[in-house]
Amino acid sequence: MAFRIVLFMIAATLTAAHFLRAGSYGLVALSLATPLLFFYRKRWSLMLLQLAAYGATLNWMLVIVLLVQMRQQVGRTWTTAALILGVVALLTLLAGLLLNSRSLRERYP
């Protein structure tokens, strides 16, 4: 179970770093505060954590599309950046999916 929580915290930190680079300080604070919901042992908090992970995954997918389009217009290579962000998106998606495990659902009634 600790692996699932740590993976989510890594995904939240990467999301916060993305928002920090964009200058969205409110979203940085929200991304860093989201893992605090693990302290609430309620089902709604687990669902909210999953929703946050899935939303962050969608955000990463949008960033990939925009980055590829921008780099293609400028004539720069885009494959490495898209691959790295794709791995980050998969990690974030995996963090959300692993929160649906039986052990976590039992701890969050």
N, C-alpha and C positions, 0 to 999 in steps of 0.2 A: 504494500500500500504506500510505503514511503516513496517508492520509485514514481508512482503516479503523481503524487503531490509535487515532488521535485521536478518532474518533467513539465507539469503545469506552470510551476514557478519560473522555469527557464523560458517557456513560451511567453509568459507574461512580461518577463524582463526584456526579451527581444522585441516584443510589441511596444513596450515603453521606450526602448531605444529608437525605434522607428518614429514614434510620435515626437520624441525629443529632437530628432534631426529635422522633422517638419515644423518644429516650433509650436506644437500643440501641447502646452504645459498642463492643461486640464486633463487631457487624455493620458498624459504621462502619469499623473497622479492617480487617475482611475485605474490604469493598467497595473501600477504597483500596489494599489490597495485591494485589487480583486482577490488575490490569494488569501487575504484576511478572512474571506468567507468560509475558509476551511475550519475556522474556530466555531462557527455556528453549526451545530449538529442537527440541522433540519433538512428535509428533502428539498425545499425551495432553494436553499443555498447551493446545493449540489447541481440543481438544474440551472441556476444562474451562472455557475462556473462553466458548465458545459456550453451554455449559450454564448458566454464571453469567448470561449475558445473557438467556437464555430464562427462567430462574428470576426474574430481576429484572422481566421483562416480565409474568410471571404475578402478581408482587407488585403491580405498578402497576395491573393490571386489578382485583385484589381491592380495592385502595385506592379505585379509582374507584367500584366498587359500594358499598362502605361509606360513602364520602363522599356519594354521591347519596342513599342511604337516610337518612343522618343529617340532611342538609340538607332533605330533603323532610319529615321528621318535625318539624323545627323551623320549617318554613315559609319557609326562605331559598332564594334562587335557587341553582341548582346547575349550570347549563349552562356557564358560563365555567370553573369549576373542573374539570368533567368534560372539557371540550375541551382545556384545558391539560395535564391528566394523560394524556389520550388521545394527545396529540402526544408527550409524554415516553415513553409506552409504545411508540409506533410507532418512535421514535428508538432506543430500547433494542432492540427487535426487529430493526430494520434493522442495528444494530451487530452483533448476533449472526449475522444472515444473511450479512453481508458478510465475516465471518470464514471463510466457506466458499468463498472465491474460489480460483481456480487458483493465483494468485501466492502466496497464503499457504500453500496446501497444499504447494507446491513447496519453500517455505522451512522447512516443519515436516514433515520426512519421518517 
